[in-house]
Amino acid sequence: MAAFSEYGSFDAVGLAQLIERREVSASEVAEAAAERIARLNPALNALTASFPEHGAALAAQSPVEGHLCGVPFLLKDLSTHLAGTRLTNGSALYAGYVSTESSTIVERYLRAGLVIVGKTNTPEFGLSPATEPLFTGATRNPWDLERSAAGSSGGSAVAVASGMVPAAHATDGGGSIRAPASACGLVGLKPTRARTPSGPFAGEGWGGYSVAHVLSRSVRDSAALLDATHGLAPGDPYAAPTPAGPFLCEVGADPGRLRMAFTTRFAGGPETEPDCMAATEQAAALCASLGHHVEVDQPDFSMDEFACSNLVIATHIRLAILQRAMALGRDAERGDVEPLTWAAAETARGTTAAEYAGAINALHGVSRRIARFFDRYDVLITPTLAQVPPPLGTLRKQDDSYAEHRRKVRDFAPFTGIFNVTGQPAISLPLGMSREGLPVGVQFVGGFGREDVLLRLSAQLEQAQPWCGRRPPCAT
């Protein structure tokens, strides 16, 4: 039998294999996850809820048919429902709310055999790139407890990086998978738009910007979990291109000689800090050493052309507040949400339908230009973030205006949100470390629907420059 203490050294696929071979039981694995959560979460505040009894009950039902049977898993506490459990969306406005029906993606996780043992922290309504909500408190980066874990999937990232679970659910509407992956030293794939389902409560998130997947320590876990969840669900408004085969089969497959471009600064964007720039340049050199064609280039656009995406986000934040207040049978009030969230909603108060539609049309036009860039290249390499994780409180100040907040988002994560607008897949890989010993991610962007290319390349890079042994002290 595998020793109890070995739990944190396995990824999700590895744990599932142990359970399948009966080298360890699903119940023992669930107990190990519960022990690590109880021990580590008080200092890190990664979870908003822990329900070990739910995990124990699911583990006792094993074996099931799912290929990830018995693996402990966490859900991000944002717009994702598990029937019978509390959902907060990081907001006091949702205090007392209990889901009566599970989200489609959660049903698919359960069908795969995952054991859901809790929910992870998120900023209010996922608005901020820092997981520091007033309602549930700040999540701390396991590499430096005074640093940001980024967001909005910061709780999931910290839970995985610290070894509470091998992988956790996450969502990405502007970099919310990739930014915390970079900050915490993880693999973070944002799939193609509509690759995973948003139903049954929504057809899409943030006008199509947001998509759900996971944060993981290994590339194969990201692939295996995408196999478990992708595909059209009844009522979905549109679907991603059908993959040629299982995503897990792309891990270890020969990527061939890829045509790759790289840049460390987009036109009109902020300066990139030296540590983030160096990690990107080293990643480009590594790709060239593996036989890929790599050159300096970037799509033809200016970041100023994406400014109207701020209006789209603010409109959806306002909608979320109004819908919850309506469900409570009253009008929304300033004190219902954090000052910054209210400021975002107020920005959208006077927006007309024509202005919203105009912003969408403008962004679609830029997206088409960027798509043509990927006729010439298979992959674009950029920094994931322009900055290393800053001290807590830096990215989210309650007295910031919405415009000032969005400026901070742009300066911190100028490379991520663009590909939420275009809908392309993009993955952050933990290929760098700062001079202060903090993780630094590098982003790889593929053509629309081409997760297969990114997974082949990512697995090749993982083998060439392994990161699995690089863990924060608390993960041992």
C-alpha positions, -999 to +999 in steps of 0.1 A: +000+000+000+012+035-007+022+054+024-003+081+036+025+107+034+030+100-004-003+116-013+011+150-022+037+135-046+011+122-071-008+141-098-044+132-105-037+106-131-011+090-109-036+088-079-063+073-101-038+046-113-029+038-077-065+034-068-073+013-099-044-010-091-057-012-054-023+000-041-043+026-021-080+030-015-101+059-025-110+064+012-074+066+022-068+092-005-098+112+006-085+111+042-051+123+031-067+153+012-088+162+043-057+161+065-037+184+042-067+208+039-072+210+076-035+215+082-027+240+055-058+260+048-058+281+080-026+299+069-034+300+032-071+306+031-075+288-002-109+273+006-143+289+013-158+255+023-145+221+031-168+191+033-147+160+040-179+140+048-190+146+012-157+134+000-157+104+022-192+094+010-181+097-027-149+078-020-169+050-004-188+046-036-157+037-056-150+021-078-170+038-105-165+038-142-148+072-144-111+073-154-103+096-125-120+075-099-113+085-063-092+116-070-099+146-046-110+177-063-121+213-055-146+236-072-141+273-076-167+292-056-179+312-086-210+306-107-204+268-105-230+248-086-229+216-066-264+207-055-268+210-017-238+232-011-233+269-005-223+292-034-209+327-025-194+341-057-170+358-032-198+381-021-218+388+010-247+394-014-248+356-017-247+348+020-270+319+027-274+308-009-275+270-015-275+255-049-304+232-058-289+218-090-254+210-101-237+227-131-232+206-162-195+207-158-198+195-122-219+165-133-191+156-157-165+158-130-186+135-109-191+111-138-153+110-142-151+097-106-137+128-090-143+133-053-153+169-046-141+179-011-146+216-010-148+250-027-120+276-034-118+313-027-124+339-054-127+377-056-162+391-056-178+380-089-144+372-103-137+409-110-102+412-096-068+396-106-062+393-069-080+368-047-087+392-018-125+394-012-138+412+019-164+385+025-141+355+027-106+371+032-074+371+012-058+340-002-020+338+004+006+327-021+023+295-007+056+307-021+055+339+000+025+344+024+027+382+020+023+379-018-008+378-040-018+344-054-034+364-084-069+356-095-096+351-099-089+314-095-064+321-067-079+298-042-078+269-066-041+277-075-030+278-039-048+245-031-030+228-059+004+244-054+003+235-017-006+199-024-042+199-009-054+184-042-036+175-074-059+196-096-088+220-090-116+236-111-110+272-123-125+297-147-109+323-169-126+354-182-095+376-186-066+354-174-081+339-143-066+305-149-033+316-164-025+344-139-027+323-108-009+295-126+020+318-132+019+332-096+018+298-080+040+277-104+013+256-121+000+245-154-030+266-164-048+260-197-076+283-209-094+262-234-110+274-267-142+293-262-171+269-255-148+239-252-164+232-218-201+238-209-214+268-190-249+254-185-275+249-173-276+284-157-258+303-185-251+300-222-218+318-219-198+338-193-190+375-198-202+376-233-181+346-243-149+356-227-151+331-198-144+294-200-139+268-173-112+242-169-086+234-142-053+243-126-029+214-123+007+204-116+011+182-147+002+186-184-014+152-185-038+161-157-049+191-177-055+169-207-073+142-188-096+166-171-104+183-205-113+148-218-137+145-189-155+178-195-154+190-231-182+188-255-215+203-264-243+201-238-280+205-246-290+241-251-254+254-255-255+284-280-224+272-299-195+247-297-158+246-301-143+226-330-144+188-324-110+174-314-094+147-336-091+124-306-086+123-268-066+152-254-047+128-232-033+111-263-017+144-273+005+143-243+038+127-255+028+129-292+054+145-315+045+182-320+065+183-352+085+214-361+062+243-351+063+278-364+065+301-334+066+338-327+075+355-294+072+389-279+076+404-245+055+435-250+023+441-270+019+474-289+005+500-266+011+477-236+031+483-204+067+474-198+074+438-188+095+433-156+129+418-162+122+384-145+091+379-167+109+390-198+139+367-191+116+336-185+099+343-219+132+347-238+146+315-222+114+296-231+118+308-267+154+296-268+143+263-253+117+259-281+144+267-307+167+241-292+140+215-295+139+221-333+110+246-336+112+277-358+111+307-335+113+344-344+103+378-329+068+389-341+034+397-327-002+402-341-011+435-356-031+453-330-027+479-302-039+472-267-059+504-269-083+486-292-093+463-264-103+491-240-140+486-248-138+452-232-139+470-199-174+481-207-184+445-215-171+433-182-187+461-162-221+454-178-220+418-168-210+427-132-240+450-131-262+423-144-250+398-117-258+423-089-292+432-103-302+395-108-293+386-072-311+416-058-341+407-078-340+371-065-340+386-030-371+406-038-355+441-035-334+467-053-296+465-053-279+488-029-244+502-026-237+483+006-245+450-010-211+446-026-176+458-022-169+495-032-149+485-063-176+461-075-202+488-071-179+512-090-177+487-119-215+483-119-220+521-119-198+524-149-223+504-168-254+521-155-258+544-184-247+520-211-271+517-240-277+485-259-262+501-290-230+509-271-227+474-258-233+459-293-208+484-307-181+472-283-187+436-292-185+444-329-153+463-325-137+435-305-147+409-330-130+430-357-097+430-338-101+393-332-103+386-369-070+404-375-053+384-347-067+352-361-049+358-394-016+360-375-021+323-367-022+315-404+015+322-403+023+307-369+012+277-349+021+292-315+027+327-300+049+328-269+045+357-244+050+363-207+019+352-188+022+382-165+041+414-169+049+414-132+059+390-105+032+385-078+030+417-058+024+421-021-012+416-009-033+446-012-015+460-043-039+449-070-072+454-052-078+487-034-113+494-024-110+531-030-098+526-066-121+538-094-131+512-120-108+529-145-079+528-121-086+491-113-086+482-150-054+501-155-038+479-128-052+448-145-037+459-178-003+466-162-003+432-143-017+409-170-016+426-204-011+393-223-040+372-211-074+390-216-068+395-253-072+357-259-104+356-239-118+381-265-105+361-294-115+328-278-082+310-286-067+284-263-037+296-242-016+278-216+007+291-188+036+268-180+059+272-149+091+276-168+107+304-149+117+316-114+123+352-103+154+364-085+133+364-053+124+327-057+088+333-070+073+313-099+072+330-133+049+315-160+053+317-198+022+318-220+018+298-252-012+307-274-025+284-302-049+288-331-087+285-324-095+250-315-059+238-313-055+226-278-039+196-294-009+216-305-005+233-271-007+200-252+019+183-274+043+213-270+036+216-233+044+180-227+076+183-247+086+213-226+077+195-194+100+167-203+128+190-214+126+212-184+107+194-156+090+214-129+073+187-108+100+188-082+097+225-076+072+230-048+067+257-021+079+246+013+044+239+026+038+213-001+064+188+012 
